[in-house]
Amino acid sequence: MLITGSSWPRAARTARYGPRRAYAAHTMVVRGHHGPSASTGSVRAMAAQTHRTAAHPARLTVRELNRATLERQLLLRRSAMSAREAVGHLVGLQAQNTKPPYFQLYARLADFDPAELSALMESREVVRLVTLRSTLHTHTADDALTLGPLVRAPRDRELASFRHGLEGVDLGSSRR
């Protein structure tokens, strides 16, 4: 009996062999590791052998995952990045008010100068717009151009729910 993904459902393979062995058996058949006359026994044997010899990817502990997340967010140590690099690296800084992006970069960057972020905003290399969780965030201009179309439909739905309070406001100006 030949076990393939189409002739034997995944649930049945998983119930009989367990999730890892079922995947290995399916993979071997689909990738052609044995001929058409292969029996169930040879598939089981090959799956068991693959399961024992396959290299398992390293798993992060909760602490390692925590540290990796903090490192990615530039929160373990101050970075030598510029303000523009940091805003791009972080893909946005929460900016409901004007001061938080300055505080956030001061906490993350070794030589942060608030005038640098102000100059980036004045030159429109860094902008504030409604993106993540329908709140204002500071993004690089490139990220803003990428994210803008992705958040437009949810933002428009949200605006529609508050439309009665927006009478007289030109909503077309928010689509630039």
WOBELKA-V106182 format. One record per residue. N is the residue number from 0. RES is the residue in one letter. SS is DSSP state (h for helix, s for strand, l for the rest). PSI is psi in degrees with one decimal (* if undefined). D_CENTER is the distance of its C-alpha to the mean C-alpha in Angstrom with 1 decimal. Layout:
# WOBELKA-V106182
n->[N/N]
res->[RES/RES]
ss->[SS/SS]
psi->[PSI/PSI]
d_center->[D_CENTER/D_CENTER]
This chain:
# WOBELKA-V106182
n->[0/1/2/3/4/5/6/7/8/9/10/11/12/13/14/15/16/17/18/19/20/21/22/23/24/25/26/27/28/29/30/31/32/33/34/35/36/37/38/39/40/41/42/43/44/45/46/47/48/49/50/51/52/53/54/55/56/57/58/59/60/61/62/63/64/65/66/67/68/69/70/71/72/73/74/75/76/77/78/79/80/81/82/83/84/85/86/87/88/89/90/91/92/93/94/95/96/97/98/99/100/101/102/103/104/105/106/107/108/109/110/111/112/113/114/115/116/117/118/119/120/121/122/123/124/125/126/127/128/129/130/131/132/133/134/135/136/137/138/139/140/141/142/143/144/145/146/147/148/149/150/151/152/153/154/155/156/157/158/159/160/161/162/163/164/165/166/167/168/169/170/171/172/173/174/175]
res->[M/L/I/T/G/S/S/W/P/R/A/A/R/T/A/R/Y/G/P/R/R/A/Y/A/A/H/T/M/V/V/R/G/H/H/G/P/S/A/S/T/G/S/V/R/A/M/A/A/Q/T/H/R/T/A/A/H/P/A/R/L/T/V/R/E/L/N/R/A/T/L/E/R/Q/L/L/L/R/R/S/A/M/S/A/R/E/A/V/G/H/L/V/G/L/Q/A/Q/N/T/K/P/P/Y/F/Q/L/Y/A/R/L/A/D/F/D/P/A/E/L/S/A/L/M/E/S/R/E/V/V/R/L/V/T/L/R/S/T/L/H/T/H/T/A/D/D/A/L/T/L/G/P/L/V/R/A/P/R/D/R/E/L/A/S/F/R/H/G/L/E/G/V/D/L/G/S/S/R/R]
ss->[l/l/l/l/l/l/l/l/l/h/h/h/h/h/h/h/h/l/h/h/h/h/h/h/h/h/h/h/h/h/l/l/l/l/l/l/l/l/l/h/h/h/h/h/h/h/h/h/h/h/h/h/h/l/l/l/l/l/l/l/l/h/h/h/h/h/h/h/h/h/h/h/l/l/l/l/l/l/s/l/l/l/h/h/h/h/h/h/h/h/l/l/s/s/l/l/l/l/l/h/h/h/h/h/h/h/h/h/s/l/l/l/l/h/h/h/h/h/h/h/h/h/l/l/l/s/s/s/s/s/l/h/h/h/l/s/s/s/s/s/h/h/h/h/h/h/h/h/h/h/h/h/h/h/h/h/h/h/h/h/h/l/h/h/h/h/l/l/l/l/h/h/h/h/h/l]
psi->[128.4/128.0/117.8/166.8/-32.6/-30.0/-15.4/112.4/150.5/-41.9/-39.8/-42.1/-43.5/-42.9/-37.6/-41.7/-13.2/158.5/-42.1/-45.3/-37.0/-42.6/-43.1/-42.8/-44.6/-44.2/-42.3/-41.1/-47.6/-39.3/-2.3/39.6/-6.2/162.5/176.1/-16.4/12.9/142.2/168.4/-39.3/-41.2/-34.5/-44.0/-44.4/-43.7/-40.4/-43.3/-41.2/-43.8/-41.4/-39.3/-33.0/-14.5/138.5/127.2/137.1/148.5/140.3/139.4/141.0/169.4/-41.6/-43.2/-39.6/-42.7/-47.9/-41.7/-40.1/-46.1/-38.1/-44.1/-33.2/7.8/37.4/-1.1/-36.9/155.9/137.6/158.2/7.1/158.0/168.4/-42.5/-43.9/-41.8/-43.0/-41.3/-42.1/-40.3/-10.1/47.6/140.0/133.4/131.0/45.2/-35.1/171.1/-27.7/-34.1/-41.4/-34.1/-45.6/-42.6/-42.0/-34.7/-38.6/-22.8/-24.9/138.9/-45.4/48.3/130.9/117.5/-30.4/-29.3/-46.4/-40.2/-42.3/-38.9/-38.3/-41.6/-37.9/-1.3/26.3/-24.9/133.8/160.1/131.3/163.0/117.8/-93.6/129.2/29.5/34.1/162.3/133.3/151.0/127.5/160.4/157.9/-39.5/-45.3/-37.7/-40.4/-32.6/-44.8/-29.8/-56.2/-28.9/-29.8/-2.4/-48.2/-48.8/-37.1/-41.9/-38.0/-41.4/-42.2/-37.6/-34.1/-20.2/13.5/-35.0/-28.5/-0.5/17.7/132.9/-6.8/133.5/98.0/-19.2/-25.4/-16.3/-1.7/15.7/*]
d_center->[41.8/38.8/35.4/32.8/29.8/31.9/35.0/33.7/30.8/27.9/29.0/32.4/31.2/29.0/32.0/34.4/32.5/29.5/25.9/25.8/29.2/28.8/25.8/27.8/30.8/29.0/27.4/30.9/32.6/30.2/30.1/33.9/34.6/37.9/40.5/41.2/43.8/41.4/42.2/40.0/41.4/40.2/36.7/36.7/38.1/35.6/32.6/34.1/34.6/31.1/29.7/32.0/31.3/27.6/25.6/23.1/19.9/20.0/18.5/17.5/19.6/18.5/19.9/18.2/14.8/15.9/17.2/14.2/12.1/15.2/15.6/12.2/13.2/16.7/18.4/20.4/22.7/23.4/22.0/24.3/21.8/23.2/22.0/20.6/18.6/17.3/16.3/14.5/12.9/11.7/10.7/13.2/15.7/17.1/20.4/22.4/25.3/26.3/26.5/23.2/21.5/24.6/24.6/20.9/21.7/25.0/23.5/21.1/23.3/26.6/28.6/27.0/29.5/28.9/30.9/28.2/25.6/28.5/29.4/25.9/26.0/29.5/28.8/25.7/23.4/21.4/21.5/20.9/19.7/18.5/14.8/12.5/14.5/17.4/18.3/19.2/16.9/18.0/16.3/17.7/19.6/17.6/14.3/16.6/18.0/14.7/13.4/17.0/17.5/14.3/15.5/19.2/19.9/18.6/20.4/23.5/23.6/23.5/26.2/28.2/28.4/29.9/32.0/35.3/34.7/33.8/37.2/38.3/34.9/34.0/30.5/30.6/30.3/26.7/25.6/26.2]
